[in-house]
């Protein structure tokens, strides 16, 4: 299965902030949307980075409450790993596991941001595939017995 299939199921909404957005505003968006990461865009609208719940925790641990008024650019992960719609789910799972991150921005064939997938999306997809494969095997065994 490919990343595009995940996006077809979950949608292509990209929730983004700009590099100047305060950390507290980013935290509010994460909370209101019940998501774990936000895309960070530069002044031209290009992908500048990603800010995750983990980045928020690290910012607060290092700077305390003063971090909340600082821009996300001070704490984001710049130049995050990305994937393309044609990448396999298995490949993205390896990238996430190796990089120890839970969100990957998705680029289309024009290298424009077209979505984001999370490790939860990947796990959900893999479980559905495994259930389907198991059912097919059971049907095959029943038909040949």
N, C-alpha and C positions, 0 to 999 in steps of 0.2 A: 504494500500500500504506500501511496505517496502523500507528502505533506498537503497537496492540494485537496485530497479527500478529507483530511481533518478540517481544513478551512471551509469546505462545502458544508460540513455538518455543523460547525460551531459559528460560522460567520467570519467576516473579514474586518470587523470593527477594529480600529487601531486607536487606542486611547493614548494620547500623547500630551506632553507638556513641553514648554520651551526651556532652554538652558537657564533662563532667569527666574523661573518659577521657584517660589520658596519651598523649602523642605516640608513645612507644615501644610502648605496647600497640596503638595504631592501626596502627603499622608492622608489628607482628607479625601482626595480622589480615590486613592487605593481603598480606603474604608468604605466610601459610598458605593463604589462599583464592585466591591468584594473581589478584588483582583490582587495579584501579587507583584506586579511590575508595570511600569509605564515606559513607553518610548519617550526619549528626550530628543527634541528637534532643535537645530540651530536656527539662527535668524532667517536663513533662506529656506527653512522647512526640511532640510536634509537630516538624516539620521545622525545624531551626535553621540548618543549613548542610550543607556537603559538604567533606570533607577528601580531597585527592588526593595522589598521589605527588609531583606538582609542588609542592604546598603543603609537603610534608615537606622537599623539597630546599631550598625558600626558607627554611624555619624553621631548618634546620641551617646554611645559609649566613649567616643573620643572627645566630643565637644560639649556634651551635656545639652541642656535646653537651649543654649545659644545657637546650636546647629539649626534649630527650627526656622530661624529667620534668614538663614543663608540660602543661596541658590542651589538647586539640585546639581548644577554643573560641578560644584565642589565635592560631591559625594557619588556621583553616577559612575557607572562603568563605561568609559569611553570606548568607541569602536567595538561594540559587542560582536560576538560570533553571529553570523546570520546563516540562513538557509534559503533555498529556492523551492518553489512549489513542486518541482519534479524530484526533489530528494526523497529517498525512501524513509519511512518511519524508523526502520532499523538504524540507518545512518545517523539520523537526528538523535536517537536514543543514545548511541555511542558518543556523539559530540557532547550531549548534555552530561552524560556520566563522566566522561573524561575531564571536561571543563568544570564540573561541579557547579553547574548553574541550572536553573529550572525554567527559564524562558528564553526563547529564540525568536527574533524578528524574522519574518518571511519576506523575501523579495520576489517580485515577478520577473518576467523575461526582460523587462526594460530596467531592471535593478531598482525599481520603485517599491517602497514599502507597501505590502498588501495584506498584512496580518501578523499575528504573533501566536506561537503555540507554546504551551506549557508542558511540563513533564506529566501533569495530570491528563492532558489531552492525549499524549503519547501512550500512557498506561491504559487509558480507557480504550483506545484503538486496538492496542495489542490484546487486551482481554477479549474484546469482541471478536477479533480474528481467531484467537485460541478457541473460544466457544464454538465458533462456526466450523473450524477445522475438526474439532472433536465430534460435532454432530455429523459432519460428512463422513468421518471414519466409522462412527457407529452405524450409519446408514449403509455404508459399503460392506461392513462386516455382516450386518443383518441380511443384506441382499445375497451375499456369497455363501452364507451358512446353510 
